[in-house]
Amino acid sequence: MRTVISDPDDPRVADYRHLADPTRRAGFFIVEGWGAVVRLFRTDFAIRSVLVAADKVDRLNVPAGVSLLVATQEVVEATVGFQLHRGVVAAVDNRPLVEVENLLGPSQTLVVLEGLNDHENLGAILRTVAALGIDGAVLDPTCADPFYRRCVRVSMGAVLTVPIARSSYWPEDLGLLREHGFKIVAMTPDSDAIDIRGTEQFSKVAVMLGSEATGLSFDAMAAADLRVRIPQSSAMDSLNVGHAAAIALHHFAPR
């Protein structure tokens, strides 16, 4: 159903007001950008509505039964509160993340993240997870919300298809991974860690990364089976965590 919106104060676009303020949304999240919205249409998430600029609406093949709100670019930007160059956003109902234990049984390769509070880094890692065929992601209790708008956008909508679990008992839940046969690999720039080029492939592996500011905690590092580094020149002391994750996941991904 297509509805023309001419006023940013129209109650039908209330979900899209002030998108830069994450405190204004409860029970739903925002998907922004063409790639992410198209990926959304291939999932079974419950879509509340889609808001699109009138000059771009003909590019969008909206599934039957989804409410399509169409407005001029000016009305769209007045509604969301910033320049929306991509011209399309969708509001989607929340649903629970996967339980950690339910993620482990069918998985062979996982990424485990501790303390990542930057939505763009998290989104970049989840995009890599999807691109390399990694089975899923486990987040510690302090990681950023994977369904925050910037994370969804940077991931190109990968958060909609990647199985994501959030640990309730950290780092105790790492013991569950070991019980399910996972080798836990802690990524670190420390010079005494094993060079990644010399590590073997594992039938089941969990690649663990920490925040850029502090790295992995002592407890998380102590729970790992081995500590691995990516060799680099002395020009920088570390890689961006998203880049480090891509290198490590590519190395440990199933051949």
Backbone bond lengths (Angstrom), bond angles and torsions (degrees), N, CA, C in turn:
res aa  C-N    CA-C-N  psi(-1)  N-CA   C-N-CA  omega(-1)  CA-C   N-CA-C  phi
1 M - - - 1.467 - - 1.523 109.32 -
2 R 1.337 117.04 125.93 1.457 122.35 -178.13 1.523 109.91 -101.90
3 T 1.337 115.32 129.76 1.460 121.51 179.13 1.520 108.91 -127.43
4 V 1.325 116.86 128.82 1.463 121.24 177.86 1.521 108.93 -86.13
5 I 1.333 115.92 129.10 1.472 122.81 178.91 1.525 108.27 -110.69
6 S 1.317 116.66 126.87 1.469 120.36 -178.68 1.519 112.59 -116.11
7 D 1.338 117.43 -4.69 1.464 121.50 -175.47 1.535 109.13 -134.86
8 P 1.342 117.77 122.81 1.470 119.37 179.16 1.526 113.82 -62.86
9 D 1.317 117.45 -14.47 1.466 120.94 176.75 1.528 112.64 -90.52
10 D 1.319 117.22 2.82 1.461 121.48 177.30 1.537 108.25 -59.15
11 P 1.326 118.96 127.92 1.479 120.62 -178.37 1.519 113.75 -60.37
12 R 1.320 117.94 -20.06 1.460 120.48 -179.03 1.529 112.71 -71.66
13 V 1.342 117.15 -14.54 1.474 120.07 176.63 1.528 111.11 -110.94
14 A 1.326 117.05 20.38 1.472 120.63 -179.13 1.525 112.22 -59.29
15 D 1.332 118.12 -32.85 1.469 121.27 179.95 1.520 112.14 -61.43
16 Y 1.328 117.21 -22.70 1.467 120.92 -171.17 1.526 113.97 -103.18
17 R 1.302 117.68 2.54 1.461 118.92 -177.74 1.519 111.45 -75.30
18 H 1.341 115.73 136.02 1.474 123.07 173.40 1.531 111.00 53.87
19 L 1.310 116.41 58.68 1.467 120.50 -175.55 1.524 112.89 -65.32
20 A 1.326 117.44 -21.12 1.471 119.30 179.77 1.528 112.22 -72.87
21 D 1.316 117.39 -10.06 1.466 121.45 -179.65 1.528 109.24 -103.32
22 P 1.364 117.67 102.45 1.467 119.80 -175.47 1.518 113.78 -69.86
23 T 1.330 118.29 -15.19 1.462 120.48 -177.48 1.526 112.14 -76.68
24 R 1.325 117.23 -9.36 1.463 120.06 -175.32 1.529 113.05 -86.06
25 R 1.359 117.47 -4.57 1.454 119.29 -176.97 1.522 111.17 -116.05
26 A 1.312 115.44 130.74 1.462 121.14 176.40 1.526 107.78 -137.71
27 G 1.320 116.74 126.56 1.451 120.82 177.91 1.515 114.54 89.19
28 F 1.330 117.32 -4.43 1.466 119.73 178.32 1.522 109.12 -152.16
29 F 1.334 116.21 166.79 1.455 121.29 177.96 1.524 109.36 -136.34
30 I 1.342 115.31 171.39 1.456 121.56 -174.16 1.523 110.45 -113.09
31 V 1.319 116.05 134.26 1.462 122.91 173.36 1.523 107.43 -111.12
32 E 1.335 116.56 124.07 1.465 121.40 -173.83 1.521 110.43 -122.72
33 G 1.326 117.20 138.38 1.462 122.05 175.09 1.518 112.53 101.47
34 W 1.341 115.29 151.89 1.459 120.64 -173.80 1.517 112.53 -63.14
35 G 1.329 116.55 -49.69 1.459 118.77 -177.56 1.511 112.44 -59.65
36 A 1.340 116.04 -43.47 1.463 120.16 -178.44 1.522 111.34 -68.36
37 V 1.331 117.83 -41.05 1.464 120.77 -178.97 1.535 110.75 -67.81
38 V 1.323 116.60 -40.66 1.477 119.27 177.06 1.524 109.97 -62.48
39 R 1.343 117.48 -40.94 1.468 119.85 177.27 1.531 110.20 -63.72
40 L 1.327 116.35 -38.68 1.461 120.70 177.45 1.521 111.16 -56.39
41 F 1.330 117.21 -42.30 1.463 121.26 -177.51 1.535 112.54 -62.59
42 R 1.348 116.68 -18.14 1.475 120.34 -179.56 1.526 111.92 -92.79
43 T 1.325 117.35 1.20 1.459 121.23 -178.80 1.522 110.02 -105.72
44 D 1.357 114.84 178.96 1.461 119.13 177.67 1.529 111.72 -105.79
45 F 1.342 117.59 19.71 1.455 119.93 173.89 1.533 109.64 -62.63
46 A 1.327 116.13 147.34 1.468 121.54 177.84 1.526 108.96 -82.24
47 I 1.326 116.64 112.11 1.467 122.28 -177.54 1.521 109.12 -90.75
48 R 1.337 115.83 121.39 1.471 120.34 179.10 1.530 110.85 -73.19
49 S 1.337 116.05 -44.11 1.465 121.56 178.57 1.521 108.83 -173.28
50 V 1.330 115.12 167.78 1.467 122.61 174.64 1.518 107.14 -127.46
51 L 1.346 116.43 132.62 1.462 122.05 176.75 1.517 107.76 -112.19
52 V 1.331 116.56 125.63 1.462 120.39 -175.94 1.520 109.95 -138.49
53 A 1.346 115.75 145.90 1.458 121.42 176.23 1.525 109.52 -68.61
54 A 1.328 116.24 141.38 1.465 121.39 -173.19 1.519 112.62 -59.64
55 D 1.339 118.40 -34.18 1.459 120.23 -177.60 1.528 112.33 -77.11
56 K 1.330 117.40 -3.70 1.464 120.95 179.65 1.528 112.70 -117.59
57 V 1.312 117.96 -3.26 1.457 120.68 -171.19 1.517 112.69 -62.99
58 D 1.333 118.22 -31.96 1.461 119.81 -177.32 1.521 112.81 -70.74
59 R 1.336 117.19 -13.39 1.468 121.05 177.94 1.527 111.55 -82.43
60 L 1.327 116.92 -11.45 1.455 120.74 -169.22 1.529 111.05 -105.37
61 N 1.316 115.96 121.66 1.466 121.56 178.29 1.530 108.07 -98.86
62 V 1.317 116.43 88.76 1.464 122.29 -174.01 1.525 109.86 -80.82
63 P 1.331 117.90 133.90 1.469 119.91 178.83 1.527 111.75 -60.41
64 A 1.303 115.39 151.47 1.463 120.86 178.80 1.521 110.06 -59.31
65 G 1.315 115.76 139.13 1.455 121.46 176.89 1.513 114.85 89.52
66 V 1.344 118.00 -8.26 1.467 121.00 178.94 1.520 109.47 -87.27
67 S 1.329 116.54 132.11 1.459 121.75 179.39 1.523 110.16 -71.65
68 L 1.336 116.85 119.21 1.459 123.00 -178.96 1.520 109.27 -107.30
69 L 1.337 115.60 117.52 1.462 122.02 179.79 1.529 108.23 -104.71
70 V 1.320 116.67 124.18 1.460 122.05 -174.97 1.521 109.36 -117.92
71 A 1.347 116.01 131.94 1.458 120.90 -179.73 1.523 108.95 -146.97
72 T 1.321 116.60 164.45 1.458 119.49 173.85 1.534 108.58 -65.70
73 Q 1.338 116.34 160.04 1.463 120.48 178.03 1.521 110.51 -57.10
74 E 1.340 116.76 -36.40 1.468 121.06 -178.85 1.530 110.80 -65.71
75 V 1.306 117.07 -42.48 1.471 120.59 179.68 1.531 109.87 -68.80
76 V 1.332 117.21 -40.12 1.465 120.20 177.43 1.525 110.18 -58.50
77 E 1.330 117.32 -48.23 1.462 120.52 -176.80 1.522 111.89 -70.05
78 A 1.334 117.57 -33.82 1.464 119.93 175.53 1.522 110.86 -66.14
79 T 1.328 116.31 -29.84 1.463 120.83 179.47 1.521 111.37 -74.77
80 V 1.334 116.86 -50.63 1.468 120.18 -174.10 1.521 112.92 -78.48
81 G 1.338 117.02 -24.04 1.465 119.89 175.30 1.511 115.41 95.26
82 F 1.344 118.69 9.82 1.460 121.01 176.38 1.530 108.27 -160.81
83 Q 1.353 115.76 172.62 1.458 120.02 179.07 1.522 109.84 -71.50
84 L 1.296 116.71 114.46 1.465 121.83 -178.41 1.527 107.78 -102.37
85 H 1.335 115.82 85.19 1.463 120.35 -173.94 1.520 112.18 -62.16
86 R 1.340 116.48 -32.66 1.465 119.28 -176.82 1.525 111.73 -75.50
87 G 1.324 117.51 -22.97 1.453 121.00 171.59 1.505 116.88 73.51
88 V 1.351 118.44 13.44 1.460 119.25 179.23 1.528 109.58 -149.50
89 V 1.327 115.58 136.00 1.467 122.79 174.75 1.526 107.94 -143.39
90 A 1.326 114.83 156.18 1.463 120.18 177.19 1.516 108.81 -133.85
91 A 1.318 116.93 147.18 1.463 123.01 174.00 1.525 107.70 -105.99
92 V 1.344 115.88 131.08 1.461 121.61 -170.54 1.526 109.45 -133.25
93 D 1.319 116.60 136.97 1.465 120.65 178.20 1.530 110.99 -65.78
94 N 1.345 115.39 139.34 1.465 120.48 173.97 1.520 110.81 -65.03
95 R 1.335 115.06 157.32 1.458 120.55 166.50 1.529 107.52 -148.99
96 P 1.327 117.87 156.64 1.462 120.57 -173.72 1.527 112.45 -63.28
97 L 1.340 115.62 149.95 1.450 120.35 171.57 1.528 109.49 -71.59
98 V 1.316 116.18 166.29 1.457 122.20 178.37 1.531 109.21 -68.94
99 E 1.324 118.16 146.03 1.463 121.55 172.02 1.531 108.97 -72.33
100 V 1.340 116.58 140.96 1.465 120.45 -177.18 1.522 111.23 -53.18
101 E 1.318 117.19 -48.88 1.459 120.03 -175.90 1.528 111.79 -64.34
102 N 1.325 117.09 -32.93 1.467 120.36 179.51 1.523 111.92 -71.79
103 L 1.335 116.94 -23.21 1.464 120.96 179.35 1.522 111.69 -78.41
104 L 1.332 117.33 -27.72 1.462 120.80 -169.54 1.520 113.54 -75.15
105 G 1.326 117.88 -39.55 1.458 120.70 -174.31 1.514 114.37 -54.34
106 P 1.353 118.32 -52.34 1.465 119.08 -175.32 1.527 114.26 -86.89
107 S 1.334 119.06 4.21 1.460 121.66 -171.20 1.522 112.51 -102.69
108 Q 1.344 115.08 151.50 1.461 122.42 173.87 1.523 111.73 -117.70
109 T 1.323 116.60 -33.14 1.464 121.04 -178.05 1.517 109.11 -133.25
110 L 1.328 117.09 127.17 1.455 122.68 -179.31 1.521 109.88 -131.89
111 V 1.329 115.92 155.70 1.458 121.16 165.60 1.523 106.88 -107.47
112 V 1.330 115.97 136.91 1.464 122.52 179.55 1.520 107.35 -120.16
113 L 1.329 117.35 126.68 1.456 121.78 -172.54 1.519 110.66 -122.07
114 E 1.335 115.51 134.74 1.460 121.73 -180.00 1.529 109.42 -125.02
115 G 1.328 116.32 124.44 1.458 121.23 171.46 1.512 115.95 72.68
116 L 1.322 119.47 16.78 1.464 120.71 178.49 1.525 109.21 -78.97
117 N 1.317 116.56 105.93 1.465 119.78 -178.37 1.526 112.93 -107.43
118 D 1.321 117.66 4.87 1.461 121.73 176.81 1.531 108.45 -95.72
119 H 1.331 115.76 117.42 1.467 120.14 -175.16 1.524 112.24 -64.32
120 E 1.334 117.47 -33.47 1.459 119.38 -177.68 1.523 110.86 -72.93
121 N 1.326 117.96 -40.12 1.465 119.74 175.22 1.531 110.97 -62.29
122 L 1.330 116.09 -43.54 1.461 119.86 179.02 1.523 110.63 -62.14
123 G 1.329 116.72 -43.78 1.462 120.05 178.56 1.514 112.60 -62.22
124 A 1.344 116.35 -40.72 1.468 119.92 179.34 1.527 110.83 -63.70
125 I 1.328 117.08 -40.51 1.465 120.42 179.75 1.530 110.21 -65.82
126 L 1.321 117.67 -43.04 1.468 120.00 -179.56 1.531 111.26 -66.52
127 R 1.326 117.34 -31.70 1.472 119.85 174.00 1.529 110.12 -64.67
128 T 1.336 117.03 -41.39 1.460 121.14 176.75 1.522 111.02 -63.36
129 V 1.330 116.62 -41.92 1.466 121.17 178.21 1.532 110.05 -55.67
130 A 1.320 116.45 -46.78 1.467 120.25 -179.90 1.523 111.10 -66.37
131 A 1.331 116.63 -42.69 1.465 120.62 -175.65 1.522 112.46 -66.53
132 L 1.337 117.97 -33.96 1.460 121.64 -176.08 1.526 113.19 -95.31
133 G 1.311 116.91 0.79 1.463 119.64 178.25 1.514 113.55 73.72
134 I 1.339 116.76 26.71 1.462 120.89 175.04 1.529 107.78 -69.92
135 D 1.328 116.74 145.36 1.465 119.75 -169.87 1.523 114.72 -75.10
136 G 1.334 118.56 -21.93 1.451 118.54 -179.88 1.513 111.47 169.44
137 A 1.329 115.15 -177.85 1.465 122.49 -177.67 1.519 109.54 -133.03
138 V 1.333 115.17 138.86 1.458 122.02 173.60 1.521 107.46 -113.44
139 L 1.325 117.70 124.56 1.458 122.94 -179.82 1.521 109.36 -107.24
140 D 1.333 116.55 141.05 1.463 118.79 173.93 1.525 109.08 -76.31
141 P 1.345 119.56 172.04 1.467 120.53 -175.49 1.527 114.77 -63.21
142 T 1.344 118.61 -18.50 1.468 120.81 -175.32 1.520 113.68 -97.61
143 C 1.325 118.68 -5.80 1.467 120.30 -179.98 1.527 110.71 -64.72
144 A 1.323 114.78 153.66 1.462 121.37 179.08 1.528 111.09 -62.69
145 D 1.324 115.10 163.17 1.460 122.12 178.65 1.532 109.26 -70.92
146 P 1.336 119.18 117.26 1.467 119.88 -179.37 1.522 113.64 -67.35
147 F 1.341 117.07 -15.13 1.457 120.00 -179.27 1.532 112.86 -102.17
148 Y 1.329 116.10 13.65 1.467 118.05 171.55 1.534 108.31 -69.84
149 R 1.311 116.52 148.03 1.465 122.12 -171.70 1.527 113.80 -51.19
150 R 1.332 118.59 -47.63 1.459 120.62 -177.12 1.526 110.91 -65.41
151 C 1.314 116.82 -37.34 1.464 120.02 179.24 1.527 110.30 -66.06
152 V 1.314 117.02 -44.45 1.467 120.93 178.95 1.525 110.00 -60.93
153 R 1.339 116.59 -43.06 1.475 120.70 -178.07 1.521 111.40 -65.48
154 V 1.347 117.65 -48.86 1.465 120.60 -177.79 1.518 111.06 -64.97
155 S 1.325 116.77 -33.29 1.467 120.23 178.85 1.522 112.47 -73.93
156 M 1.326 117.91 -3.45 1.467 122.73 -174.55 1.531 110.84 56.68
157 G 1.344 115.16 32.61 1.461 120.31 178.34 1.517 113.92 82.67
158 A 1.350 117.68 6.80 1.465 119.85 -179.79 1.524 111.64 -61.76
159 V 1.339 117.53 -28.34 1.469 119.49 179.27 1.531 111.71 -61.05
160 L 1.316 116.83 -19.03 1.462 120.86 -178.95 1.523 112.61 -79.42
161 T 1.328 116.95 -17.96 1.460 120.28 -175.74 1.528 113.28 -121.31
162 V 1.328 118.05 -20.06 1.470 121.05 179.41 1.532 108.96 -79.31
163 P 1.337 119.23 127.77 1.469 120.11 173.64 1.533 110.12 -65.17
164 I 1.336 116.80 122.90 1.463 122.13 -177.15 1.524 108.84 -124.58
165 A 1.327 116.00 129.47 1.466 121.82 176.66 1.522 108.44 -119.89
166 R 1.331 116.12 146.64 1.464 120.21 174.25 1.530 108.52 -115.41
167 S 1.326 114.86 124.43 1.454 120.75 179.94 1.522 110.65 -67.79
168 S 1.317 116.56 136.40 1.466 121.97 173.04 1.522 111.47 -96.79
169 Y 1.333 116.18 -20.75 1.463 121.31 -176.97 1.531 108.04 -127.17
170 W 1.315 115.29 96.78 1.465 120.62 -174.01 1.531 110.22 -116.81
171 P 1.310 119.07 134.12 1.466 127.70 1.84 1.528 113.85 -92.05
172 E 1.341 117.45 15.10 1.462 120.48 -177.35 1.529 112.63 -55.99
173 D 1.349 116.86 -33.51 1.463 119.41 -178.80 1.526 112.32 -64.08
174 L 1.330 117.56 -17.68 1.463 118.78 175.39 1.524 110.87 -62.41
175 G 1.328 115.86 -28.14 1.466 119.45 175.62 1.511 112.41 -63.06
176 L 1.355 116.75 -31.94 1.464 120.18 176.86 1.526 110.69 -63.44
177 L 1.333 116.21 -39.19 1.458 119.26 179.11 1.524 110.36 -61.93
178 R 1.322 115.42 -44.01 1.471 118.84 -179.52 1.539 110.52 -64.68
179 E 1.330 116.54 -39.42 1.468 119.86 178.51 1.526 111.93 -62.17
180 H 1.333 116.09 -28.09 1.462 120.70 179.12 1.531 111.83 -91.90
181 G 1.320 117.42 11.85 1.462 120.89 173.01 1.504 116.21 89.78
182 F 1.340 118.12 9.88 1.458 120.21 -179.22 1.528 111.15 -80.78
183 K 1.336 115.56 137.61 1.454 121.93 167.30 1.524 106.56 -87.69
184 I 1.341 117.44 123.24 1.464 121.56 -175.82 1.524 109.16 -95.40
185 V 1.332 115.82 116.85 1.464 123.29 -177.09 1.518 108.52 -108.03
186 A 1.340 117.29 116.92 1.463 122.25 179.05 1.527 109.39 -94.91
187 M 1.326 116.97 121.58 1.463 121.22 178.44 1.533 109.55 -86.23
188 T 1.335 115.73 132.27 1.453 121.97 -177.77 1.527 109.41 -153.10
189 P 1.343 118.42 147.68 1.470 119.52 175.60 1.530 113.08 -83.20
190 D 1.323 118.76 1.41 1.467 121.34 -176.83 1.526 110.95 -57.75
191 S 1.319 116.12 136.69 1.466 121.41 -175.42 1.523 112.60 -68.37
192 D 1.337 117.88 -21.18 1.462 119.07 -179.44 1.528 112.94 -89.42
193 A 1.345 117.94 3.05 1.459 121.42 175.89 1.528 109.69 -78.62
194 I 1.317 117.00 164.25 1.466 122.71 -178.91 1.528 109.60 -74.18
195 D 1.318 116.55 134.69 1.460 122.30 173.90 1.534 108.34 -62.36
196 I 1.320 117.10 127.55 1.462 121.03 -176.49 1.521 111.97 -58.64
197 R 1.329 116.83 -27.83 1.461 119.52 -178.63 1.531 112.39 -69.56
198 G 1.325 115.93 -16.50 1.452 119.28 -179.64 1.511 114.42 -102.33
199 T 1.325 116.91 6.73 1.468 119.67 -178.35 1.519 110.65 -89.24
200 E 1.306 115.63 148.52 1.457 121.59 178.89 1.534 110.70 -82.33
201 Q 1.306 115.69 168.14 1.457 121.10 172.73 1.532 108.37 -85.60
202 F 1.325 115.91 145.81 1.458 121.29 179.69 1.515 109.29 -118.62
203 S 1.323 115.96 146.20 1.467 119.36 -179.78 1.524 111.00 -66.37
204 K 1.350 117.14 -32.88 1.460 121.87 175.68 1.531 107.03 -137.89
205 V 1.319 116.66 124.99 1.466 119.99 -174.75 1.525 110.48 -141.59
206 A 1.331 115.27 140.94 1.463 122.66 173.81 1.519 107.39 -119.00
207 V 1.324 116.57 115.51 1.465 122.51 -178.87 1.526 107.93 -92.83
208 M 1.317 116.90 118.62 1.469 122.17 -171.95 1.526 110.46 -110.29
209 L 1.337 116.09 130.34 1.460 122.47 179.15 1.523 109.67 -131.75
210 G 1.346 115.10 148.93 1.455 121.02 178.56 1.512 111.85 -111.00
211 S 1.311 116.66 -173.07 1.460 121.56 -178.21 1.521 110.77 -70.37
212 E 1.333 116.42 157.57 1.454 120.38 178.21 1.525 111.54 -65.53
213 A 1.320 117.06 -32.22 1.464 120.16 -175.09 1.525 112.41 -72.88
214 T 1.326 116.89 -43.71 1.467 119.73 -171.27 1.522 113.99 -122.65
215 G 1.324 118.27 -9.54 1.456 120.20 -176.09 1.520 110.79 69.09
216 L 1.316 116.30 -161.56 1.461 121.11 179.54 1.526 110.45 -76.47
217 S 1.322 116.15 146.25 1.463 121.28 178.10 1.524 110.06 -69.15
218 F 1.328 115.58 163.44 1.463 120.80 178.12 1.527 110.53 -58.31
219 D 1.337 116.82 -43.86 1.460 120.32 -177.32 1.526 111.81 -65.71
220 A 1.339 116.96 -40.63 1.460 119.64 178.52 1.524 110.61 -66.57
221 M 1.325 115.94 -42.42 1.460 119.51 179.21 1.531 110.61 -62.67
222 A 1.328 116.45 -39.11 1.466 120.57 -178.97 1.523 111.48 -67.03
223 A 1.330 116.91 -25.85 1.465 120.82 -179.06 1.527 112.63 -82.62
224 A 1.340 117.40 -8.52 1.462 120.64 -176.91 1.529 111.27 -79.03
225 D 1.328 115.30 155.30 1.460 121.38 176.42 1.522 111.39 -84.48
226 L 1.319 117.01 -31.86 1.455 120.38 174.82 1.517 110.61 -154.12
227 R 1.340 115.06 154.35 1.464 123.15 -179.61 1.513 107.38 -108.48
228 V 1.328 116.02 129.11 1.461 121.48 -172.05 1.527 109.80 -128.29
229 R 1.333 116.52 140.52 1.469 121.28 178.08 1.522 109.93 -121.79
230 I 1.324 115.02 155.17 1.462 122.43 172.58 1.525 106.50 -99.93
231 P 1.330 120.17 116.04 1.462 120.69 -177.29 1.521 111.51 -63.72
232 Q 1.327 116.69 141.56 1.452 121.62 -178.92 1.522 109.43 -153.58
233 S 1.326 115.25 166.53 1.464 119.47 -179.65 1.525 109.67 -74.29
234 S 1.316 115.41 169.59 1.465 120.66 -179.55 1.524 112.63 -79.43
235 A 1.328 116.86 1.10 1.470 119.44 -177.98 1.527 111.90 -66.66
236 M 1.341 116.84 -29.37 1.461 121.44 178.54 1.516 108.44 -133.09
237 D 1.344 115.47 150.97 1.469 117.80 -178.21 1.524 112.90 -87.19
238 S 1.333 117.43 -13.83 1.465 119.47 179.37 1.518 109.73 -165.07
239 L 1.322 115.27 166.55 1.460 122.34 173.92 1.520 109.95 -94.66
240 N 1.331 115.80 158.21 1.456 119.88 167.50 1.519 108.30 -57.39
241 V 1.342 117.20 139.22 1.464 119.99 -174.09 1.528 112.01 -62.24
242 G 1.326 116.94 -31.83 1.458 119.23 177.05 1.515 112.03 -65.68
243 H 1.357 116.09 -40.58 1.462 119.93 178.50 1.526 110.53 -69.41
244 A 1.329 116.25 -41.81 1.463 119.84 178.45 1.524 110.64 -60.76
245 A 1.332 116.73 -41.67 1.464 120.29 178.82 1.525 110.95 -62.07
246 A 1.336 116.71 -41.32 1.466 119.81 -178.85 1.532 110.86 -62.93
247 I 1.335 116.66 -43.73 1.462 120.15 -179.70 1.532 110.14 -64.75
248 A 1.330 115.92 -47.02 1.463 119.90 -176.82 1.526 111.74 -66.45
249 L 1.313 117.30 -43.65 1.459 119.99 -179.59 1.523 111.82 -66.97
250 H 1.329 116.59 -36.26 1.459 119.47 176.34 1.530 110.55 -63.64
251 H 1.330 116.23 -38.45 1.462 119.86 -179.80 1.531 111.32 -67.85
252 F 1.332 116.60 -42.95 1.464 119.88 -173.93 1.517 113.82 -93.08
253 A 1.325 118.12 -5.99 1.475 120.45 -179.49 1.518 110.57 -61.48
254 P 1.329 118.28 150.19 1.470 121.03 178.16 1.528 111.14 -57.40
255 R 1.311 115.62 136.75 1.455 120.63 179.86 1.536 110.11 -78.44
